[in-house]
Amino acid sequence: WIQVYERSGSTLFQGELTSGQTYQVPATASAPLLRTGKPEALSVKVGTANAPAIGPAATTVRDVSLLGPDLMRGPAAALNP
């Protein structure tokens, strides 16, 4: 399951993704964040580039910035935007 939300608190998406299913953060999102209980199951792309893992396996991660530059810097940057 994933939850994508704005820093202001509004939810953009919440639910389970099936294998191969994708979710694209809307271009209008200003400060999108991610929460998930199984980060190792996600493949995150910024444009066509694969982003580093967003967190350790089998942990719940929250407040992960989904801004491209933050994702490409890796989990420490993404968790502390």
C-alpha contacts under 8 A as a table, 3 or more apart, distances in Angstrom:
res1	aa1	res2	aa2	distance
1	W	14	Q	7.36
1	W	15	G	5.28
1	W	16	E	4.08
1	W	17	L	6.47
1	W	36	T	5.93
1	W	37	G	6.67
1	W	38	K	7.57
2	I	13	F	7.67
2	I	14	Q	5.71
2	I	15	G	5.68
2	I	16	E	6.21
2	I	17	L	7.64
2	I	34	L	6.99
2	I	35	R	5.75
2	I	36	T	4.62
2	I	37	G	7.37
3	Q	11	T	7.25
3	Q	12	L	7.65
3	Q	13	F	5.64
3	Q	14	Q	4.28
3	Q	15	G	6.61
3	Q	34	L	5.74
3	Q	35	R	5.15
3	Q	36	T	6.48
4	V	11	T	6.10
4	V	12	L	5.40
4	V	13	F	5.09
4	V	14	Q	6.33
4	V	25	V	7.98
4	V	32	P	6.57
4	V	33	L	5.59
4	V	34	L	4.69
4	V	35	R	6.58
5	Y	9	G	6.23
5	Y	10	S	5.59
5	Y	11	T	4.18
5	Y	12	L	5.05
5	Y	13	F	6.86
5	Y	32	P	5.52
5	Y	33	L	5.29
5	Y	34	L	6.53
6	E	9	G	5.29
6	E	10	S	5.38
6	E	11	T	6.40
6	E	12	L	7.10
6	E	29	A	7.03
6	E	30	S	7.16
6	E	31	A	5.44
6	E	32	P	4.56
6	E	33	L	5.91
7	R	10	S	7.57
7	R	31	A	5.62
7	R	32	P	6.36
7	R	33	L	6.54
11	T	14	Q	7.09
17	L	20	G	7.97
17	L	21	Q	5.71
17	L	22	T	7.17
18	T	21	Q	5.32
25	V	29	A	7.01
25	V	32	P	7.59
26	P	29	A	5.52
29	A	32	P	5.88
31	A	65	S	7.22
31	A	66	L	7.50
31	A	67	L	7.03
32	P	65	S	6.10
32	P	66	L	5.38
32	P	67	L	6.78
33	L	62	R	7.58
33	L	63	D	5.18
33	L	64	V	5.13
33	L	65	S	4.62
33	L	66	L	5.41
34	L	61	V	7.73
34	L	62	R	5.87
34	L	63	D	5.60
34	L	64	V	4.95
34	L	65	S	6.53
34	L	66	L	6.66
35	R	60	T	7.13
35	R	61	V	5.47
35	R	62	R	4.10
35	R	63	D	6.19
35	R	64	V	6.76
36	T	39	P	6.10
36	T	60	T	5.59
36	T	61	V	5.61
36	T	62	R	6.65
37	G	58	A	6.82
37	G	59	T	5.78
37	G	60	T	4.04
37	G	61	V	6.44
38	K	41	A	5.78
38	K	42	L	7.58
38	K	57	A	6.41
38	K	58	A	5.37
38	K	59	T	6.20
38	K	60	T	6.47
39	P	42	L	5.53
39	P	53	A	7.38
39	P	54	I	6.22
39	P	55	G	5.82
39	P	56	P	6.84
39	P	57	A	6.02
39	P	58	A	7.12
39	P	59	T	7.19
39	P	60	T	7.42
39	P	61	V	7.19
40	E	43	S	7.92
40	E	53	A	7.04
40	E	54	I	7.85
40	E	55	G	7.31
40	E	56	P	6.98
40	E	57	A	5.05
40	E	58	A	7.25
43	S	50	N	7.39
43	S	51	A	7.75
43	S	53	A	7.75
44	V	50	N	6.03
44	V	51	A	5.48
44	V	52	P	7.68
44	V	53	A	7.71
45	K	48	T	6.15
45	K	49	A	5.45
45	K	50	N	4.51
45	K	51	A	5.39
46	V	49	A	5.31
46	V	50	N	6.38
46	V	51	A	6.38
46	V	68	G	5.63
46	V	71	L	7.66
46	V	72	M	7.58
51	A	71	L	6.00
51	A	72	M	5.23
51	A	74	G	7.29
52	P	71	L	7.11
52	P	72	M	6.45
52	P	73	R	7.71
52	P	74	G	5.33
52	P	75	P	7.20
53	A	56	P	7.64
53	A	74	G	6.88
53	A	75	P	6.60
54	I	64	V	7.45
54	I	71	L	7.49
54	I	74	G	6.73
54	I	75	P	4.89
54	I	78	A	7.20
55	G	59	T	7.58
55	G	61	V	6.56
55	G	75	P	5.73
56	P	59	T	6.20
61	V	64	V	7.01
62	R	79	L	7.50
63	D	79	L	6.20
63	D	80	N	7.96
64	V	75	P	7.95
64	V	78	A	5.06
64	V	79	L	4.68
64	V	80	N	7.43
64	V	81	P	7.78
65	S	70	D	6.25
65	S	71	L	6.83
65	S	78	A	4.99
65	S	79	L	6.54
65	S	80	N	7.77
65	S	81	P	6.22
66	L	70	D	6.87
66	L	71	L	6.12
66	L	78	A	7.39
67	L	70	D	5.45
67	L	71	L	6.27
68	G	71	L	5.20
68	G	72	M	6.23
69	P	72	M	5.25
69	P	73	R	6.44
70	D	73	R	5.35
70	D	74	G	6.98
70	D	77	A	5.77
70	D	78	A	5.02
70	D	81	P	6.88
71	L	74	G	5.54
71	L	75	P	7.13
71	L	77	A	7.34
71	L	78	A	5.48
73	R	76	A	7.70
73	R	77	A	5.81
73	R	78	A	7.12
74	G	77	A	5.74
74	G	78	A	6.09
75	P	78	A	4.88
75	P	79	L	5.85
76	A	79	L	5.37
76	A	80	N	6.35
77	A	80	N	5.18
77	A	81	P	5.92
78	A	81	P	5.75
